[in-house]
Amino acid sequence: MARRKHSSKYTTYLRSPAWFALRKAHLEKYGADCKACGKTEKIHLHHKTYENLGHERAAELVALCESCHRGVHKFHKEHRSLTLWQATDQVVKTGRYRRS
């Protein structure tokens, strides 16, 4: 599967001190475990929407392991009628991409 290229604005933001601080605070408050499968390794902070980039609310973010993060984007690509937010919530709720 080809990787999606992110905009330079998004990439720059993910390298910024503001993002690192937000990520750290979010994971400390809500837990650094994958909300889909429970893993604690290779945790990403996934955006359910990019509408408020740089001004995200906690509800717009969710901790996912690398595998489940890829799974959310794959699921969203397969179900384009869903928003990214809806696809994320469905994967988290059902654990569709849980690994044993």
N, C-alpha and C positions, 0 to 999 in steps of 0.2 A: 504494500500500500504506500502510495506517495505521501510524503509529509506535507502538510499545509504550511505555506510560507506565511509568517506573521508580518504585519506591517512594521516598519522601522519604529514608529511611535510606540507600538505595543512592546516590541523587543527592548527598546530603550527603557520603557517603564518597568519591565520585569527585572532590569538590572539596576534600578534606582534604589537609593536608601529608603525612600518612601514605601516602595513595595516590600522591601525586606523587613521593615518595621511592621507594616500591616500584616504580612504573612506570619511573622513571629508572634504578634499579639493574637491573631486569630487562632493559630494552632495552640497557643497556651490557654486561651479561654475555652475553645471548643474541642480540644483534643487533637493530637497528632497521629490519629489512627484513621485508616481508610473508612469512610462512612458507608461504603458498599460491602467490603469484605472483612474489615477489621485489622488488616495488616498494619504494621508500624514501620516498614522499611520503604524507602523511595517515595515519600509522601509529597504530592504536588498539591498546590492550592488552586483548584479549578474555578474558573469564572463560569457561572451559569448564564451570564449575559455580559456583553462588552459595552453596554450602553453608558455605564457610569465609570468607565475606566479612569482610575486615578481618584475616584470618589465613591468607591464601592461600599455598599452596605453589607453587613455580615451575612444576610440572607442570600446575597448574590454569589457567595463563595462557599466551597465545600472541599474538605480534605479528601483526596483520593490517592490510592497508590498508583504507581506508574501504569500498571496493567489495567486497572479499572478506569483510569483517566483516558487511556487509549480506547478502552471499550465504550465509554460514553460518547466519544467523538465518532466511533464506528457506528454505534447505534443511531446517533443523530443523522449520520449520512444515509443510513438505511431507512430512516423514518423522517423524511424531510417535511412531512406535514406537522411534525412536532417542533416547537421552539427548542433551542438548546437547553433552556431551563426545564422544560417538560421532559426532555430526553434524559437529562441528568437525574431529575427526581425519580423517573421510572427505573433507571438502572440502580440507583441507591435503594429504592424501596424493594425492588425484586431481587437485588443481588445477582442480576443476570450474568455478570462477568466475574462472579466469585470463583476463585481458584482454590482447590483443596490443598 
